[in-house]
Amino acid sequence: MSSDNQFLRSGCPIVNGLDIFGDRWTLVIIRDLVCGKETYSELADSPEKIPTNRLAERLKMLEAENMLVKELYQSKPKRYKYVLTNKGRDILPILQDIAKWGNNYVEGTWTPQEWFMEAV
């Protein structure tokens, strides 16, 4: 939880988790980072077509929550990559469980790659 507790509205861990990653885009961004995307343009190019203003907003929030770090990889012009922290990578089991649930109950969903489902 961030030091200013901007998302804290109750002591319930489910509520607090959802306040951070329960919107439409945050888990998609984390999924893409787990799958090797690093740059803003790579993240913006996801098939789900996240609006760029939402992408920028979510990346700032994830950085503020210490779930990712923004690292400079080119100085002229300035270019950054986004890297998950341990806190961000620890969401992988949640993504795996959501994928399993979706595969079981949502017809037509594709099965994630084996490495994704086995990674911890």
MARBA-938937 format. One record per residue (C-alpha): residue in one letter; x, y, z. Coordinates in steps of 0.001 Angstrom, whole numbers, padded with zeros to 6 digits, always signed. Example, Ala and Ser with C-alpha at 12.3 -4.5 7.8 and 13.67 -1.06 7.14 Angstrom:
BEGIN
A+012300-004500+007800
S+013670-001060+007140
//
This chain:
BEGIN
M+000000+000000+000000
S+001303+003452-000786
S+002618+005508+002089
D-000144+008098+001794
N-002838+005385+001821
Q-004620+007062-001082
F-006481+003826-001857
L-007234+002737+001706
R-010991+002773+002262
S-011267-000215+004578
G-009152-002812+006302
C-010344-005555+003938
P-007417-006961+001926
I-009708-007781-001026
V-011010-004224-001180
N-007494-002801-000967
G-006180-005170-003628
L-009056-004261-005926
D-008443-000569-005328
I-004996-001085-006862
F-005525-003670-009602
G-009295-004073-009920
D-009853-001712-012834
R-010150-002644-016483
W-006491-002136-017443
T-004016-002661-014611
L-003830-006460-014783
V-003516-006257-018583
I-000484-003991-018149
I+001021-006331-015562
R+000324-009317-017841
D+002139-007586-020687
L+005117-006723-018468
V+005308-010344-017277
C+005230-011424-020935
G+008238-009276-021814
K+006879-005942-022969
E+008891-003062-021521
T+008267+000198-023356
Y+005293+002507-023474
S+004811+001851-027194
E+004927-001928-026680
L+002321-001639-023925
A+000143+000683-026023
D+000284-001827-028879
S-001531-004574-026941
P-004495-006143-028754
E-006875-004802-026082
K-006188-001240-027332
I-005735+000505-023995
P-006288+004253-024435
T-002952+006057-024097
N-004225+008400-021395
R-005313+005391-019308
L-001993+003644-019935
A-000040+006674-018713
E-002321+006984-015681
R-002015+003295-014729
L+001770+003259-015191
K+002089+006243-012832
M-000178+004545-010291
L+001768+001259-010508
E+005010+003169-010034
A+003574+005039-007032
E+002512+001686-005566
N+006078+000344-006055
M+004779-002368-008365
L+007044-001265-011192
V+010009+000991-011753
K+010574+003307-014670
E+014139+003014-015960
L+015852+005321-018438
Y+017317+003274-021295
Q+018032+006078-023775
S+018962+009663-022957
K+018493+011487-026296
P+015593+011522-026709
K+014664+010268-023261
R+013124+006827-023421
Y+012031+004683-020517
K+011241+001058-019925
Y+008990-000329-017234
V+010129-003208-015032
L+008029-005050-012472
T+009270-005072-008898
N+008880-008112-006656
K+005600-006611-005469
G+004371-006405-009060
R+005620-009886-010001
D+003826-011334-006977
I+000535-010741-008810
L+001409-013496-011308
P-000426-016256-009357
I-003559-014084-009462
L-003204-013725-013239
Q-002683-017469-013564
D-005827-018199-011540
I-007877-015728-013578
A-006588-017396-016767
K-007531-020855-015456
W-010981-019621-014509
G-011444-017967-017903
N-010342-021116-019727
N-012831-023162-017697
Y-015824-020840-017948
V-015451-018447-020898
E-015832-020213-024203
G-013316-019291-026867
T-010547-018038-024591
W-007015-019023-025607
T-004759-020964-023302
P-001743-018999-022050
Q+001691-020313-022907
E+002969-023053-020640
W+005855-020940-019265
F+003338-018281-018161
M+001184-020778-016306
E+004176-022440-014612
A+006162-019311-013734
V+006212-018289-010092
//
